[in-house]
């Protein structure tokens, strides 16, 4: 009995020691993943990405018409469950052919017609520090440290300027390609981690959750740390899937997925599917400052939302630097700060931009200077008269 107890004790000790040594929750592995994520989030100083994209929308309720005269848009109804979407993604491969892209559209609509072509071809994203330019044939989103330009090139070009952080719009950023968690420290501290050496992956999930379809489960590539699949279940009604395919290896240990899916669900049915497909990518190569300087042409409408009142103008000539123009810093000999807009039925009536309008503080400073000169001249003349 004593020998059996000794053998059992030794077996238990060896097993526990082995399990501890191979434990996926050790600090070394967590630090490794933290370093990989930091490299992707902080190691990319500049980026130049050419890509195609798709946006498929399946509202759970009918969308009301934009006004009383227009019919309600006929959006397709949500049809697929999360499992059905993931199966379809596997069928569509890398979306490298027109047939695979059409299979995605047909498979998600299930006999319904899309309201418009979901694909946007030949988009481009530039990043340089805090500056970003996301451009497609129909739109431009341009950000610097303080400002946000939203440009619509449908029919007549409209250029809207907002303070950064005061206007939310769905522009593309580096996060949409790599999906590295923002709350890195919290995830690595609180999630259990298991490794699969055969697949070369690590899986992070909520502690105590062993279900195959965990409400929050992140599987990453062990070599790069990039997410491969990420199931996020925020509530019983709302969930999200992120799927990355075909990792591209770049210099300096950087990687990026060639194909990125971002799928939102509502009540277990598809709500939104976003797809990004990289065609060309460069990280940490020179990006000219002129990329982040917005130009405008004669006839374009400018809308400045940064103040308490909307300012607007319609250009009567080309402008090489819209931000400098709207701030009154343009070197052009005939420029203006945007005048106050007239409104008709709540809509802005653009003013013609043809001559300079100086800010009120500058006019006041000029008038004060003139008054000082006049008063000084009178005092000087009075002093001369009293001396004579």
C-alpha positions as CSV (number, residue, x, y, z in Angstrom):
1,X,0.0,0.0,0.0
2,X,2.8,2.4,0.9
3,X,4.6,1.6,-2.4
4,X,1.4,2.2,-4.4
5,X,0.9,5.5,-2.6
6,X,4.5,6.5,-3.3
7,X,4.1,5.7,-7.0
8,X,0.8,7.5,-7.2
9,X,2.4,10.6,-5.5
10,X,5.3,10.6,-7.9
11,X,3.0,10.2,-10.9
12,X,0.9,13.1,-9.6
13,X,4.0,15.3,-9.1
14,X,5.4,14.5,-12.5
15,X,2.0,15.2,-14.2
16,X,1.5,18.5,-12.4
17,X,5.1,19.6,-13.1
18,X,4.7,18.7,-16.8
19,X,1.3,20.4,-17.0
20,X,2.8,23.5,-15.4
21,X,5.8,23.6,-17.8
22,X,3.5,23.3,-20.8
23,X,0.8,25.5,-19.4
24,X,-0.6,27.8,-22.1
25,X,-1.3,30.5,-19.5
26,X,2.3,31.2,-18.6
27,X,3.6,34.7,-18.6
28,X,6.2,34.0,-21.3
29,X,3.5,33.2,-23.9
30,X,1.4,36.2,-22.9
31,X,4.4,38.5,-23.2
32,X,5.2,37.0,-26.7
33,X,1.6,37.7,-27.9
34,X,1.7,41.2,-26.4
35,X,5.0,42.0,-28.3
36,X,3.5,40.7,-31.5
37,X,0.4,42.9,-31.1
38,X,2.5,45.9,-30.2
39,X,4.5,45.4,-33.4
40,X,1.4,45.6,-35.5
41,X,-0.2,48.5,-33.7
42,X,2.9,50.6,-33.1
43,X,5.5,49.4,-35.6
44,X,3.6,50.6,-38.6
45,X,4.6,54.3,-39.1
46,X,3.4,54.6,-42.7
47,X,1.2,52.5,-44.9
48,X,0.1,52.5,-48.5
49,X,-2.6,49.8,-49.3
50,X,-4.4,49.2,-52.5
51,X,-7.5,47.1,-52.0
52,X,-11.1,46.2,-53.1
53,X,-14.0,46.2,-50.7
54,X,-17.6,45.0,-50.4
55,X,-20.4,46.2,-48.1
56,X,-23.5,44.0,-47.8
57,X,-26.4,45.2,-45.7
58,X,-29.4,43.2,-44.5
59,X,-31.6,45.4,-42.2
60,X,-33.8,43.4,-39.8
61,X,-36.6,45.9,-40.3
62,X,-37.9,47.9,-43.4
63,X,-35.9,51.0,-44.0
64,X,-38.1,54.1,-44.2
65,X,-38.0,56.2,-47.4
66,X,-35.7,59.3,-47.4
67,X,-38.8,61.6,-48.0
68,X,-42.5,61.4,-48.8
69,X,-41.9,61.4,-52.5
70,X,-39.3,58.6,-52.7
71,X,-40.2,54.9,-52.4
72,X,-38.7,52.9,-49.6
73,X,-35.4,51.3,-50.6
74,X,-35.9,47.5,-51.2
75,X,-33.0,46.2,-49.0
76,X,-32.7,42.4,-48.9
77,X,-33.9,40.6,-45.7
78,X,-31.4,38.9,-43.4
79,X,-31.3,35.2,-44.1
80,X,-28.1,33.5,-42.9
81,X,-27.1,32.3,-39.4
82,X,-23.5,32.7,-38.2
83,X,-22.6,29.1,-39.0
84,X,-24.1,29.5,-42.5
85,X,-22.0,32.6,-43.1
86,X,-18.8,30.9,-42.0
87,X,-19.5,28.0,-44.2
88,X,-20.1,30.3,-47.2
89,X,-16.8,32.2,-46.5
90,X,-15.0,28.9,-46.8
91,X,-16.7,28.2,-50.1
92,X,-15.7,31.6,-51.6
93,X,-12.0,31.0,-51.2
94,X,-9.8,34.1,-51.5
95,X,-12.4,36.0,-53.6
96,X,-9.7,36.3,-56.3
97,X,-12.0,35.7,-59.2
98,X,-15.3,37.3,-60.3
99,X,-17.0,33.9,-59.8
100,X,-16.0,33.7,-56.2
101,X,-17.1,37.3,-55.5
102,X,-20.5,36.7,-57.1
103,X,-20.8,33.5,-55.1
104,X,-20.5,35.6,-51.9
105,X,-23.3,38.0,-53.1
106,X,-25.6,35.2,-54.3
107,X,-25.0,33.1,-51.2
108,X,-25.8,35.9,-48.7
109,X,-28.9,37.1,-50.6
110,X,-30.4,33.7,-51.0
111,X,-32.5,34.5,-54.1
112,X,-32.9,38.2,-53.3
113,X,-31.4,41.0,-55.4
114,X,-28.9,43.4,-53.8
115,X,-30.0,47.1,-53.7
116,X,-26.8,48.1,-55.5
117,X,-23.4,46.6,-56.5
118,X,-21.8,45.9,-53.1
119,X,-18.2,46.0,-54.5
120,X,-16.0,49.0,-54.6
121,X,-13.0,48.5,-56.8
122,X,-9.6,50.2,-56.6
123,X,-9.6,51.8,-53.2
124,X,-6.5,53.1,-51.5
125,X,-5.5,53.8,-47.9
126,X,-2.5,56.0,-46.9
127,X,-1.4,56.4,-43.3
128,X,1.4,58.6,-41.9
129,X,1.4,59.0,-38.2
130,X,-1.9,60.5,-37.2
131,X,-2.7,61.4,-40.8
132,X,-5.0,59.1,-42.9
133,X,-6.5,59.2,-46.4
134,X,-9.1,56.6,-47.4
135,X,-10.0,57.1,-51.0
136,X,-12.4,55.4,-53.4
137,X,-13.9,56.5,-56.8
138,X,-16.9,57.9,-54.9
139,X,-15.5,59.1,-51.6
140,X,-12.5,60.5,-49.7
141,X,-12.0,60.5,-46.0
142,X,-9.0,62.6,-44.9
143,X,-7.9,63.0,-41.3
144,X,-5.1,64.9,-39.5
145,X,-4.5,65.6,-35.9
146,X,-7.4,68.1,-35.6
147,X,-9.7,67.8,-38.7
148,X,-11.8,65.4,-40.6
149,X,-12.7,65.8,-44.3
150,X,-15.7,63.8,-45.7
151,X,-15.8,64.1,-49.4
152,X,-18.7,62.8,-51.6
153,X,-18.0,62.7,-55.3
154,X,-21.5,61.6,-56.3
155,X,-22.8,64.0,-58.9
156,X,-21.6,67.4,-57.6
157,X,-18.6,67.1,-55.2
158,X,-19.4,68.1,-51.6
159,X,-16.5,68.6,-49.2
160,X,-17.5,68.6,-45.5
161,X,-15.0,69.6,-42.8
162,X,-15.4,68.5,-39.1
163,X,-13.4,68.6,-36.0
164,X,-11.8,65.2,-35.6
165,X,-13.6,63.2,-33.0
166,X,-16.9,65.2,-33.4
167,X,-18.0,63.2,-36.5
168,X,-18.3,59.5,-36.8
169,X,-18.3,57.8,-40.2
170,X,-17.3,54.4,-41.4
171,X,-13.9,55.1,-42.9
172,X,-11.2,52.4,-43.4
173,X,-8.2,52.3,-41.0
174,X,-5.3,49.9,-40.4
175,X,-7.4,48.2,-37.6
176,X,-9.9,47.0,-40.3
177,X,-7.1,44.9,-41.8
178,X,-5.4,43.5,-38.7
179,X,-8.1,43.7,-35.9
180,X,-5.6,43.6,-33.1
181,X,-7.6,44.0,-29.9
182,X,-7.5,47.6,-28.4
183,X,-7.7,46.3,-24.8
184,X,-4.6,44.2,-25.2
185,X,-3.6,44.1,-21.6
186,X,-7.1,43.2,-20.4
187,X,-7.5,40.4,-22.9
188,X,-4.1,38.8,-22.2
189,X,-4.6,39.0,-18.5
190,X,-8.1,37.7,-18.2
191,X,-8.5,35.1,-21.0
192,X,-7.4,31.5,-21.0
193,X,-4.9,30.5,-23.7
194,X,-4.5,27.1,-25.3
195,X,-2.0,26.2,-28.1
196,X,-2.3,23.9,-31.0
197,X,1.3,23.3,-32.3
198,X,0.1,21.2,-35.2
199,X,-2.0,24.1,-36.6
200,X,0.4,26.8,-35.4
201,X,-2.3,28.7,-33.5
202,X,-3.2,30.0,-30.0
203,X,-6.8,30.3,-28.9
204,X,-7.9,32.8,-26.3
205,X,-11.3,32.4,-24.7
206,X,-13.2,33.4,-21.5
207,X,-12.2,31.4,-18.4
208,X,-14.2,28.3,-17.9
209,X,-15.8,28.4,-21.3
210,X,-15.2,25.1,-23.1
211,X,-18.0,25.3,-25.7
212,X,-16.9,24.9,-29.4
213,X,-18.7,28.2,-30.3
214,X,-17.6,30.3,-27.4
215,X,-19.3,33.7,-27.2
216,X,-15.9,35.3,-27.2
217,X,-13.1,33.3,-28.7
218,X,-10.0,34.6,-30.5
219,X,-7.7,32.3,-32.5
220,X,-4.4,33.8,-33.6
221,X,-1.5,32.8,-35.8
222,X,1.3,31.7,-33.4
223,X,4.1,33.0,-35.7
224,X,2.7,36.6,-36.2
225,X,0.0,37.0,-33.5
226,X,-2.5,38.1,-36.1
227,X,-6.2,37.0,-35.5
228,X,-7.4,34.3,-37.8
229,X,-10.9,34.0,-36.4
230,X,-12.6,36.1,-33.7
231,X,-16.2,35.4,-32.5
232,X,-17.5,38.2,-30.3
233,X,-20.9,37.8,-28.6
234,X,-21.7,41.0,-26.8
235,X,-25.3,40.1,-26.0
236,X,-27.8,37.4,-26.9
237,X,-29.1,39.6,-29.8
238,X,-25.8,41.0,-31.1
239,X,-22.7,39.0,-32.3
240,X,-19.7,39.5,-34.6
241,X,-17.3,37.3,-36.6
242,X,-14.0,38.4,-37.9
243,X,-12.2,36.0,-40.4
244,X,-8.8,36.6,-41.9
245,X,-7.4,34.5,-44.8
246,X,-4.0,34.2,-46.5
247,X,-1.5,36.1,-44.4
248,X,1.0,38.2,-46.3
249,X,4.5,38.1,-44.9
250,X,6.3,41.5,-45.0
251,X,9.7,42.7,-43.9
252,X,10.6,43.5,-40.2
253,X,8.3,40.7,-39.0
254,X,5.1,42.3,-40.1
255,X,2.2,40.4,-41.5
256,X,-1.3,41.3,-42.8
257,X,-4.2,39.2,-44.1
258,X,-4.9,39.4,-47.8
259,X,-8.7,38.9,-47.2
260,X,-10.6,40.2,-44.2
261,X,-14.2,39.6,-43.3
262,X,-16.1,41.6,-40.6
263,X,-19.6,40.2,-40.1
264,X,-22.3,41.6,-37.7
265,X,-25.3,39.6,-36.7
266,X,-28.6,40.6,-35.1
267,X,-30.9,38.0,-33.5
268,X,-28.7,35.3,-35.0
269,X,-29.1,36.5,-38.6
270,X,-26.7,38.4,-40.9
271,X,-26.9,42.2,-40.5
272,X,-23.7,43.6,-42.2
273,X,-20.9,42.0,-44.1
274,X,-17.7,44.0,-44.8
275,X,-14.9,42.5,-47.0
276,X,-11.4,43.9,-47.7
277,X,-9.1,42.3,-50.3
278,X,-5.6,43.6,-50.4
279,X,-4.0,44.0,-53.9
280,X,-0.8,45.8,-53.0
281,X,0.6,46.8,-49.6
282,X,3.7,48.7,-48.3
283,X,4.5,49.5,-44.7
284,X,7.1,52.0,-43.4
285,X,8.0,53.4,-46.8
286,X,8.0,57.2,-47.6
287,X,4.5,58.8,-48.1
288,X,4.5,62.3,-49.4
289,X,2.9,65.1,-47.4
290,X,1.0,66.1,-50.5
291,X,-1.1,62.9,-50.2
292,X,-2.8,64.5,-47.2
293,X,-3.5,67.9,-48.8
294,X,-7.0,68.0,-50.3
295,X,-7.6,69.8,-53.6
296,X,-10.9,71.1,-54.9
297,X,-12.2,72.2,-58.3
298,X,-14.4,75.0,-59.5
299,X,-18.0,74.3,-58.7
300,X,-17.3,72.1,-55.7
301,X,-19.3,72.9,-52.5
302,X,-17.4,73.4,-49.2
303,X,-19.2,72.9,-45.9
304,X,-17.4,73.9,-42.6
305,X,-19.0,72.3,-39.6
306,X,-16.3,73.2,-37.0
307,X,-18.0,76.3,-35.6
308,X,-21.3,76.9,-33.9
309,X,-22.8,77.8,-37.3
310,X,-22.4,76.0,-40.5
311,X,-20.2,77.9,-43.1
312,X,-20.5,77.1,-46.8
313,X,-19.3,78.2,-50.2
314,X,-19.3,77.2,-53.8
315,X,-15.9,77.6,-55.5
316,X,-15.5,79.8,-58.6
317,X,-12.0,78.6,-59.2
318,X,-9.7,75.6,-58.4
319,X,-8.1,75.4,-54.9
320,X,-4.8,73.6,-54.2
321,X,-5.2,73.3,-50.4
322,X,-8.8,73.2,-49.1
323,X,-7.8,73.4,-45.4
324,X,-5.7,76.4,-45.9
325,X,-8.4,78.0,-48.0
326,X,-11.1,77.4,-45.4
327,X,-8.8,78.7,-42.7
328,X,-7.9,81.8,-44.7
329,X,-4.3,80.8,-45.1
330,X,-4.3,80.1,-48.8
331,X,-1.5,81.8,-50.8
332,X,-3.9,82.4,-53.7
333,X,-4.4,86.2,-54.4
334,X,-8.2,85.9,-54.3
335,X,-9.4,83.7,-51.5
336,X,-11.9,83.9,-48.6
337,X,-12.8,82.5,-45.3
338,X,-16.2,80.7,-45.8
339,X,-19.1,83.2,-45.2
340,X,-22.1,82.3,-43.1
341,X,-24.6,80.1,-44.9
342,X,-28.2,80.9,-45.7
343,X,-30.6,78.1,-44.9
344,X,-33.8,77.3,-46.8
345,X,-36.0,74.5,-45.3
346,X,-33.1,73.4,-43.2
347,X,-30.8,73.0,-46.2
348,X,-27.6,75.0,-46.7
349,X,-27.5,77.4,-49.6
350,X,-23.9,77.7,-50.7
351,X,-22.5,81.2,-51.2
352,X,-20.3,82.1,-54.2
353,X,-16.6,82.3,-53.3
354,X,-15.1,85.1,-55.3
355,X,-13.3,87.5,-52.9
356,X,-11.6,87.6,-49.5
357,X,-13.7,88.0,-46.3
358,X,-11.5,88.8,-43.4
359,X,-12.2,87.5,-39.9
360,X,-13.9,90.0,-37.5
361,X,-11.0,90.1,-35.1
362,X,-8.6,91.1,-37.9
363,X,-11.0,93.9,-39.0
364,X,-11.3,95.1,-35.4
365,X,-7.5,95.1,-35.0
366,X,-7.1,97.1,-38.2
367,X,-9.8,99.7,-37.1
368,X,-8.1,100.1,-33.7
369,X,-4.8,100.7,-35.4
370,X,-6.3,103.4,-37.6
371,X,-7.9,105.1,-34.5
372,X,-4.7,105.1,-32.6
373,X,-2.9,106.7,-35.5
374,X,-5.5,109.4,-35.9
375,X,-5.5,110.1,-32.1
376,X,-1.7,110.3,-32.1
377,X,-1.7,112.7,-35.0
378,X,-4.2,115.0,-33.2
379,X,-2.2,114.9,-30.0
380,X,1.0,115.7,-31.9
381,X,-0.7,118.7,-33.6
382,X,-2.2,120.0,-30.3
383,X,1.3,119.7,-28.7
384,X,2.9,121.7,-31.5
385,X,0.2,124.4,-31.3
386,X,0.6,124.8,-27.5
387,X,4.4,125.2,-27.9
388,X,3.9,128.0,-30.5
